[in-house]
């Protein structure tokens, strides 16, 4: 079973609906039919069977038979074995489910993302629409700026030659929109003001170091 099939199996287990002969299922987690004694030995939890037994047979729990317990446990075991998961995998899935639920992501959605990634269709964007980013060069002339210029992430565009982020500039001197290739992020477009400042200072230092070389060339 590969990762995608494993996640789909988890999703089936999570979305399991109560069957006519099965116990209660709440939020994808079934109520236990068994318990462990003080010595660790497994046994039926008769209180969990009480309502089902008396409802079906109209008899007190003292009349419950071993055959009835066996059939209930067999039904439950079949449901778990149909998922193809081991007890350890089920325990791990429960913990993974808690993490995914906190992010509002289902196992099924995660399986879709893994499939898309495998097919080369998944792109992890470094920013989202509405974020503020900073640039170190004038968007129209390409000249190095004195200080980082903030921009609003206006959208994402996919062209045949790549993915672009559309930035909106809204200052007195510089305003309008421009598309930047996604690989410009971290080079001329930065996610924080601090990163942009640091990069800008490094660019200025490089320019100062190369200035004498340029002067010598101009004099020859």
LUMLOBA-587518 format. One record per residue (C-alpha): residue number from 1; z, y, x. Coordinates in nm, 2 decimals, decimal comma, padded with zeros to 4 digits. Layout:
BEGIN
@k NUM	Z Z	Y Y	X X
...
! end
This chain:
BEGIN
@k 1	Z 00,00	Y 00,00	X 00,00
@k 2	Z -00,11	Y 00,33	X 00,15
@k 3	Z 00,08	Y 00,66	X 00,11
@k 4	Z -00,12	Y 00,78	X -00,19
@k 5	Z -00,08	Y 00,45	X -00,38
@k 6	Z 00,29	Y 00,45	X -00,29
@k 7	Z 00,33	Y 00,80	X -00,44
@k 8	Z 00,14	Y 00,70	X -00,75
@k 9	Z 00,38	Y 00,41	X -00,79
@k 10	Z 00,67	Y 00,64	X -00,76
@k 11	Z 00,52	Y 00,87	X -01,03
@k 12	Z 00,48	Y 00,57	X -01,26
@k 13	Z 00,84	Y 00,48	X -01,20
@k 14	Z 00,95	Y 00,84	X -01,26
@k 15	Z 00,75	Y 00,86	X -01,58
@k 16	Z 00,87	Y 00,52	X -01,71
@k 17	Z 00,93	Y 00,52	X -02,08
@k 18	Z 01,18	Y 00,30	X -02,25
@k 19	Z 01,05	Y -00,03	X -02,38
@k 20	Z 01,16	Y -00,21	X -02,69
@k 21	Z 01,38	Y -00,45	X -02,49
@k 22	Z 01,49	Y -00,22	X -02,22
@k 23	Z 01,78	Y 00,01	X -02,15
@k 24	Z 01,79	Y 00,39	X -02,18
@k 25	Z 01,57	Y 00,60	X -01,95
@k 26	Z 01,67	Y 00,96	X -01,89
@k 27	Z 01,46	Y 01,19	X -01,67
@k 28	Z 01,29	Y 00,90	X -01,50
@k 29	Z 01,61	Y 00,73	X -01,40
@k 30	Z 01,72	Y 00,42	X -01,59
@k 31	Z 02,09	Y 00,36	X -01,68
@k 32	Z 02,23	Y 00,06	X -01,50
@k 33	Z 02,29	Y -00,27	X -01,68
@k 34	Z 02,50	Y -00,40	X -01,39
@k 35	Z 02,81	Y -00,30	X -01,19
@k 36	Z 03,00	Y -00,42	X -00,90
@k 37	Z 03,36	Y -00,55	X -00,91
@k 38	Z 03,63	Y -00,45	X -00,66
@k 39	Z 03,52	Y -00,74	X -00,44
@k 40	Z 03,16	Y -00,62	X -00,44
@k 41	Z 03,03	Y -00,89	X -00,66
@k 42	Z 02,75	Y -00,79	X -00,91
@k 43	Z 02,81	Y -00,85	X -01,28
@k 44	Z 02,68	Y -00,73	X -01,61
@k 45	Z 02,82	Y -00,41	X -01,75
@k 46	Z 02,89	Y -00,52	X -02,10
@k 47	Z 02,96	Y -00,17	X -02,23
@k 48	Z 02,59	Y -00,08	X -02,15
@k 49	Z 02,48	Y -00,38	X -02,36
@k 50	Z 02,72	Y -00,33	X -02,65
@k 51	Z 02,51	Y -00,10	X -02,86
@k 52	Z 02,19	Y -00,31	X -02,81
@k 53	Z 02,37	Y -00,64	X -02,89
@k 54	Z 02,55	Y -00,53	X -03,20
@k 55	Z 02,25	Y -00,34	X -03,33
@k 56	Z 02,02	Y -00,64	X -03,30
@k 57	Z 02,26	Y -00,92	X -03,40
@k 58	Z 02,54	Y -00,75	X -03,59
@k 59	Z 02,79	Y -00,95	X -03,40
@k 60	Z 03,08	Y -00,85	X -03,17
@k 61	Z 03,04	Y -00,85	X -02,79
@k 62	Z 03,25	Y -01,17	X -02,77
@k 63	Z 02,96	Y -01,35	X -02,92
@k 64	Z 02,72	Y -01,23	X -02,65
@k 65	Z 02,54	Y -01,52	X -02,47
@k 66	Z 02,44	Y -01,57	X -02,11
@k 67	Z 02,08	Y -01,61	X -02,23
@k 68	Z 02,08	Y -01,26	X -02,37
@k 69	Z 02,21	Y -01,12	X -02,04
@k 70	Z 01,95	Y -01,31	X -01,85
@k 71	Z 01,66	Y -01,19	X -02,07
@k 72	Z 01,77	Y -00,82	X -02,04
@k 73	Z 01,80	Y -00,85	X -01,66
@k 74	Z 01,46	Y -01,03	X -01,64
@k 75	Z 01,30	Y -00,75	X -01,84
@k 76	Z 01,45	Y -00,49	X -01,61
@k 77	Z 01,35	Y -00,68	X -01,29
@k 78	Z 00,99	Y -00,71	X -01,41
@k 79	Z 00,97	Y -00,33	X -01,46
@k 80	Z 01,09	Y -00,27	X -01,11
@k 81	Z 00,87	Y -00,53	X -00,95
@k 82	Z 00,56	Y -00,39	X -01,13
@k 83	Z 00,60	Y -00,08	X -00,92
@k 84	Z 00,56	Y -00,28	X -00,60
@k 85	Z 00,85	Y -00,10	X -00,44
@k 86	Z 01,14	Y -00,25	X -00,25
@k 87	Z 01,50	Y -00,15	X -00,34
@k 88	Z 01,51	Y 00,05	X -00,02
@k 89	Z 01,18	Y 00,23	X -00,12
@k 90	Z 01,33	Y 00,31	X -00,46
@k 91	Z 01,64	Y 00,46	X -00,29
@k 92	Z 01,42	Y 00,67	X -00,06
@k 93	Z 01,20	Y 00,77	X -00,35
@k 94	Z 01,50	Y 00,89	X -00,54
@k 95	Z 01,60	Y 01,12	X -00,25
@k 96	Z 01,24	Y 01,24	X -00,20
@k 97	Z 01,23	Y 01,31	X -00,58
@k 98	Z 01,53	Y 01,54	X -00,55
@k 99	Z 01,36	Y 01,74	X -00,28
@k 100	Z 01,03	Y 01,75	X -00,47
@k 101	Z 01,20	Y 01,85	X -00,79
@k 102	Z 01,37	Y 02,14	X -00,61
@k 103	Z 01,02	Y 02,26	X -00,52
@k 104	Z 00,88	Y 02,19	X -00,87
@k 105	Z 00,64	Y 01,93	X -00,73
@k 106	Z 00,58	Y 01,58	X -00,87
@k 107	Z 00,50	Y 01,26	X -00,69
@k 108	Z 00,16	Y 01,27	X -00,86
@k 109	Z 00,09	Y 01,62	X -00,74
@k 110	Z 00,19	Y 01,52	X -00,38
@k 111	Z -00,05	Y 01,23	X -00,40
@k 112	Z -00,33	Y 01,47	X -00,50
@k 113	Z -00,25	Y 01,69	X -00,20
@k 114	Z -00,25	Y 01,39	X 00,03
@k 115	Z -00,59	Y 01,28	X -00,10
@k 116	Z -00,74	Y 01,63	X -00,07
@k 117	Z -00,61	Y 01,65	X 00,29
@k 118	Z -00,76	Y 01,31	X 00,37
@k 119	Z -01,09	Y 01,43	X 00,23
@k 120	Z -01,08	Y 01,75	X 00,42
@k 121	Z -01,05	Y 01,96	X 00,10
@k 122	Z -00,70	Y 02,09	X 00,16
@k 123	Z -00,64	Y 02,43	X 00,33
@k 124	Z -00,29	Y 02,56	X 00,40
@k 125	Z -00,31	Y 02,94	X 00,37
@k 126	Z -00,09	Y 03,14	X 00,60
@k 127	Z -00,03	Y 03,40	X 00,33
@k 128	Z -00,07	Y 03,45	X -00,04
@k 129	Z -00,20	Y 03,71	X -00,27
@k 130	Z 00,05	Y 04,00	X -00,30
@k 131	Z 00,18	Y 03,96	X 00,06
@k 132	Z 00,19	Y 04,25	X 00,30
@k 133	Z 00,04	Y 04,20	X 00,64
@k 134	Z -00,02	Y 04,43	X 00,94
@k 135	Z -00,34	Y 04,49	X 01,15
@k 136	Z -00,36	Y 04,63	X 01,50
@k 137	Z -00,72	Y 04,77	X 01,48
@k 138	Z -00,89	Y 05,01	X 01,25
@k 139	Z -01,06	Y 04,80	X 00,99
@k 140	Z -01,38	Y 05,01	X 01,00
@k 141	Z -01,42	Y 05,11	X 01,37
@k 142	Z -01,23	Y 04,83	X 01,54
@k 143	Z -01,04	Y 05,08	X 01,76
@k 144	Z -00,69	Y 04,99	X 01,86
@k 145	Z -00,43	Y 05,17	X 01,65
@k 146	Z -00,13	Y 05,36	X 01,77
@k 147	Z 00,09	Y 05,16	X 01,54
@k 148	Z 00,05	Y 04,87	X 01,31
@k 149	Z -00,12	Y 04,94	X 00,97
@k 150	Z 00,01	Y 04,77	X 00,66
@k 151	Z -00,23	Y 04,60	X 00,42
@k 152	Z -00,20	Y 04,42	X 00,08
@k 153	Z -00,34	Y 04,07	X 00,05
@k 154	Z -00,59	Y 04,13	X -00,23
@k 155	Z -00,74	Y 03,78	X -00,25
@k 156	Z -00,90	Y 03,48	X -00,07
@k 157	Z -01,27	Y 03,42	X -00,05
@k 158	Z -01,46	Y 03,10	X 00,05
@k 159	Z -01,80	Y 03,14	X 00,19
@k 160	Z -02,03	Y 02,87	X 00,33
@k 161	Z -01,93	Y 02,98	X 00,68
@k 162	Z -01,56	Y 02,98	X 00,63
@k 163	Z -01,25	Y 03,11	X 00,45
@k 164	Z -01,17	Y 03,48	X 00,44
@k 165	Z -00,87	Y 03,69	X 00,33
@k 166	Z -00,94	Y 04,02	X 00,15
@k 167	Z -00,71	Y 04,30	X 00,26
@k 168	Z -00,66	Y 04,63	X 00,07
@k 169	Z -00,58	Y 04,94	X 00,27
@k 170	Z -00,43	Y 05,23	X 00,09
@k 171	Z -00,34	Y 05,52	X 00,32
@k 172	Z -00,46	Y 05,88	X 00,34
@k 173	Z -00,70	Y 05,82	X 00,63
@k 174	Z -00,78	Y 05,45	X 00,58
@k 175	Z -00,84	Y 05,31	X 00,24
@k 176	Z -01,06	Y 05,04	X 00,08
@k 177	Z -01,09	Y 04,66	X 00,12
@k 178	Z -01,22	Y 04,44	X 00,40
@k 179	Z -01,26	Y 04,07	X 00,45
@k 180	Z -01,11	Y 03,90	X 00,76
@k 181	Z -01,18	Y 03,55	X 00,87
@k 182	Z -00,87	Y 03,34	X 00,83
@k 183	Z -00,86	Y 03,28	X 01,21
@k 184	Z -00,80	Y 03,65	X 01,26
@k 185	Z -00,44	Y 03,60	X 01,15
@k 186	Z -00,23	Y 03,60	X 01,46
@k 187	Z -00,49	Y 03,79	X 01,66
@k 188	Z -00,56	Y 04,12	X 01,48
@k 189	Z -00,39	Y 04,05	X 01,15
@k 190	Z -00,02	Y 03,96	X 01,16
@k 191	Z 00,23	Y 03,84	X 00,90
@k 192	Z 00,52	Y 04,06	X 01,01
@k 193	Z 00,55	Y 04,41	X 01,14
@k 194	Z 00,74	Y 04,29	X 01,45
@k 195	Z 00,46	Y 04,05	X 01,54
@k 196	Z 00,20	Y 04,32	X 01,51
@k 197	Z 00,40	Y 04,57	X 01,72
@k 198	Z 00,45	Y 04,31	X 01,99
@k 199	Z 00,08	Y 04,22	X 02,00
@k 200	Z -00,02	Y 04,59	X 01,99
@k 201	Z 00,20	Y 04,67	X 02,29
@k 202	Z 00,05	Y 04,37	X 02,48
@k 203	Z -00,30	Y 04,49	X 02,40
@k 204	Z -00,21	Y 04,84	X 02,53
@k 205	Z -00,06	Y 04,70	X 02,85
@k 206	Z -00,38	Y 04,50	X 02,91
@k 207	Z -00,59	Y 04,81	X 02,85
@k 208	Z -00,38	Y 05,01	X 03,11
@k 209	Z -00,42	Y 04,73	X 03,36
@k 210	Z -00,80	Y 04,72	X 03,33
@k 211	Z -00,84	Y 05,10	X 03,33
@k 212	Z -00,86	Y 05,13	X 03,71
@k 213	Z -01,12	Y 04,86	X 03,73
@k 214	Z -01,33	Y 05,04	X 03,47
@k 215	Z -01,30	Y 05,37	X 03,66
@k 216	Z -01,41	Y 05,20	X 03,98
@k 217	Z -01,72	Y 05,06	X 03,81
@k 218	Z -01,81	Y 05,39	X 03,66
@k 219	Z -01,80	Y 05,55	X 04,01
@k 220	Z -02,03	Y 05,30	X 04,17
! end
